[in-house]
Amino acid sequence: MSDASTNARDSHIRSLAKAFSWRIVATLTTSIIAWIVTGQLDTAVVIGSIEFVIKFLIYYLHERAWQLVPQRGS
């Protein structure tokens, strides 16, 4: 494979790494908002934890689905 075609598609590991790093940022945001709204740190942590797991899986599946979409010039 050429460098261009290798770089055009993310590996499963890269998709997982991207999903994980994004989930950290997004979950912290959600947890902070939940804490501000509820005023309860324990509730914010529960909301953030549930959100992390569910949205991690959804993001990974979304990334892999995009790998099925043909790219221009391919």
C-alpha positions, 0 to 999 in steps of 0.5 A, a space after each residue: 500500500 502507498 503512504 496515501 492509502 495507508 494514511 487515508 484509513 484509520 486502524 482500529 487502534 487509532 479509532 479507539 485512541 481517538 474515541 478515548 481521548 475525545 471521551 475524556 474531554 467530553 465527559 469532563 465537560 458533561 460532568 462539570 455541567 451536571 455539577 453546576 446544574 445539580 450542585 452535587 458532585 456525586 451525581 455529576 460523577 455518576 452522570 459522567 461515568 454513564 455518559 463516558 461508557 455509552 458515548 465511547 461505544 457510539 463514537 467508536 462505531 461511528 468512526 468505523 462506519 465512516 471507514 466504510 464510506 468510499 473516499 474521493 479518488 479511491 
